[in-house]
Amino acid sequence: MPLNDRDRALLDFESRHPRHDAVKEEAVRTELAMTPARYYQLLGRVIDTADAAAYDALLVHRLRRLRDARERERAARAAIPTAAAR
C-alpha cells in the first residue's frame, strides 16, 4: 500500500526531530495536530511497511532497530524472576 500524505509527514517529522523530549512532544501537537501517543502509534505502523523503507531507508531501519532493542530489553526484564516470586 503506497504511503499517503500523513505517512510521509510522520516520517519527515521524525527525521527532523529524532530525539524524544518535551520539545518534540509539543511539536507533534502543534505541527501534526495529534497527541504524542497517537503519533508514536501511527509511526510504529508506518515503519513496518516496505513503502516506508523505500521512502527513507536509513530512518526506517534506525527506528526498527531502536524498537526491537526496546522490545528485547522489556523481554529480558520480564524473564528475570523477582525476589517476591522466589
C-alpha positions as CSV (number, residue, x, y, z in Angstrom):
1,M,0.0,0.0,0.0
2,P,1.6,3.3,-1.0
3,L,2.4,5.9,1.6
4,N,-0.2,8.6,1.9
5,D,0.5,12.2,2.8
6,R,0.1,11.6,6.5
7,D,2.6,8.7,6.5
8,R,5.1,10.8,4.6
9,A,4.5,13.7,7.1
10,L,5.2,11.3,10.0
11,L,8.4,10.1,8.5
12,D,9.6,13.6,7.6
13,F,8.7,14.9,11.0
14,E,10.7,12.1,12.7
15,S,13.7,12.7,10.5
16,R,13.6,16.4,11.6
17,H,13.0,15.6,15.3
18,P,14.9,12.4,16.2
19,R,15.1,12.9,20.0
20,H,12.2,12.1,22.3
21,D,11.8,15.1,24.5
22,A,9.2,17.7,25.6
23,V,10.1,20.0,22.7
24,K,9.3,17.2,20.2
25,E,6.0,16.3,22.0
26,E,4.9,19.9,21.7
27,A,5.9,20.0,18.0
28,V,3.8,16.8,17.5
29,R,0.8,18.6,19.0
30,T,1.2,21.8,17.0
31,E,2.6,20.6,13.7
32,L,0.8,17.3,13.3
33,A,-2.3,18.1,15.4
34,M,-2.2,14.8,17.3
35,T,-1.2,13.5,20.7
36,P,2.3,12.1,21.1
37,A,0.8,8.7,21.9
38,R,-1.1,8.7,18.6
39,Y,2.0,9.9,16.7
40,Y,4.1,7.0,18.0
41,Q,1.3,4.5,17.4
42,L,1.0,5.6,13.8
43,L,4.7,5.9,13.3
44,G,5.2,2.3,14.6
45,R,2.7,1.1,12.0
46,V,4.2,3.1,9.1
47,I,7.8,1.8,9.7
48,D,6.6,-1.7,9.2
49,T,5.8,-1.1,5.6
50,A,8.0,-1.7,2.6
51,D,6.9,1.7,1.1
52,A,8.3,3.5,4.2
53,A,11.6,1.7,3.8
54,A,11.7,2.8,0.2
55,Y,10.9,6.4,1.1
56,D,13.6,6.8,3.8
57,A,15.5,3.5,4.3
58,L,18.0,4.9,6.9
59,L,15.4,6.4,9.1
60,V,13.1,3.4,8.9
61,H,15.8,0.9,9.7
62,R,17.1,3.0,12.6
63,L,13.6,3.2,14.1
64,R,13.1,-0.5,13.6
65,R,16.4,-1.3,15.4
66,L,15.5,1.0,18.3
67,R,12.1,-0.5,18.6
68,D,13.5,-4.1,18.5
69,A,16.1,-3.2,21.1
70,R,13.4,-1.8,23.5
71,E,11.4,-5.0,23.0
72,R,14.4,-7.2,23.8
73,E,15.0,-5.1,27.0
74,R,11.4,-5.5,28.1
75,A,11.5,-9.2,27.4
76,A,14.8,-9.6,29.4
77,R,13.3,-7.7,32.3
78,A,10.2,-9.8,32.3
79,A,12.3,-13.0,32.3
80,I,14.2,-12.1,35.4
81,P,12.5,-13.5,38.5
82,T,11.8,-11.0,41.2
83,A,12.6,-11.7,44.9
84,A,8.9,-11.9,45.7
85,A,8.4,-14.7,43.1
86,R,11.1,-16.9,44.5
